[in-house]
Amino acid sequence: MSENSYEQELAFQTDRRRASIEFIKLISDLWYDKTIELVLFRNQLIDRNVSEILNLLDYATEFVQKPISIFDTVEIARTLKQLNLPPSKLDIGKLVYEYQLDNNDYNIYKFLSVKLKDSTEKEDIVPKDVVLYGFGRIGRLVAREMMSKTGSGQQMRLRAVVTRGTITKTILEKRASLLKSDSIHGEFSGTVRVDIANKALVINGTTVYFISASAPEKIDYIKYGISNALVIDNTGAYRDKKELSRHLIAKGVDKVLLTAPGKDIPNIVYGVNHFEIDPEKHNIFSAASCTTNAISPILKVVNDSFGIISGHLETIHAYTNDQNLVDNMHSKYRRGRAAALNMVITETGAGKAVSKAIPSLEGKLTSNAIRVPVPNGSLAILNLQLENSASEKSINSVMKKYALEGDLVEQIKYSLDNELVSSDIVGSSAPAIFDSNATIATKDGKTVVLYIWYDNEYGYSHQVIRLAKHISKVRRFTYY
């Protein structure tokens, strides 16, 4: 390589990084000034740095097999600022890709005006108060995501957290510390301070009350200025309609969302069956389990495209707080053994639970689970017998199509990585990461084995938030 070529490379990289800095500013301006959130093939862009932006663009280029350059991306973002758009969530990667396919027959402004014309039909959004009942792994991740995406508060507003025990200075400090620092997901990209006088945490400058309660029906949320709230119950203490209805007795509550499989209530996997449930006709909902959210989108694609006769699910699941750190008594067999030292066979209800989202799979799937010594990041293995033959190529092709367009783009991430391992998928907002390089099909195409990774904490928390927005009727105009 000549010295001149090397200098040209340096100059090009400098230009890319400068453009990335401008793009980061455009992302912030659109979000804070217009409540327009940009994503790149469903990857979040808010609070990303220059290197992360450029890496995402490289992934996008490989994914669509067309160059998605930072310079084109900046031009699209600049033009979006000029449009009179309502609060929205827009996939700028898809917009750049489609503009290239359009052969640039007309200018960017006209292109975007045509593509986003339906945004004007979106009804006005009434913001929704939200209460987190419990503040464990899922509760804290939901809080982090909600507070980092509050913007001007036009969608969901986290107003309170309910926990057991007296709310003291020490307790609030510990809650604040757990929210700010996470051994798996890192530091919270925001500010958290303790407000002793109001028994609250001030997160990104916004007050979130901490309420002590031994029973959900005894809480008066109205005295905290909270009304018509959605309660997201992440304790797991109440699992059926009768018990969860206790939340509705409390003053200031009109909807309840359970972050676990529920009995006698709608179990919803957002993206798969949420349109089948009218939020106006129900007031208690379940977001199902993390594993059900991981496998249901994949199973829907396979069933719709090839038909499923039967199958078996084996989930290789990260250990959870339910297991023991060292050997001790446990109500379930094997889970009493040290979680960080053993692979532990246990059960999962995900195989049966899928039928609540996809009724045509009733009785067709068996399932089991193995808890393994990693704290987060799980893998579902689907061994499926098909009605219509499929090759590895045809399965992957169909899955890539659904990951690129349609109703499941938020749910399915298509991985091209030959070196993918469990730690790589931590922090993925998609509940299902399809490992295209691991797909197996028999010669006759009647049996396929699919590998689905999932962040059983972060990916699931995003599904909870997506469903919460649907229930609360605060979903913005989206373009994916």
Summary of the structure (lengths in Angstrom):
residues: 480
radius of gyration: 23.2
end to end distance: 41.3
largest distance: 75.9
contacts: 1592
relative contact order: 0.11
helix: 39%
strand: 24%
